[in-house]
Amino acid sequence: MKKLCKSNTNKKICGVCGGIAEYLNTDPTLIRLAFLVICLAAGSGLLAYIAAALILPEASAVEEDDD
């Protein structure tokens, strides 16, 4: 089963968008653009990104739990 976690390989700041893109099997650039649009339009995107960066586990921690 696939789990949502921060990406170790596809990250720019914290790996949140890369992890979401890996989970959804999509291009991380599209996820980053969506976060940017949400930040500019509603202003809550930055708050959501910070919350996700604090809540989501690292990919290495999730892989260790699966073993």
Secondary structure, 3 states (H helix, E strand, C coil): CCCCCECCCCCCCCCHHHHHHHHHCCCHHHHHHHHHHHHHHCCCHHHHHHHHHHHCCEHHHHHHHHC
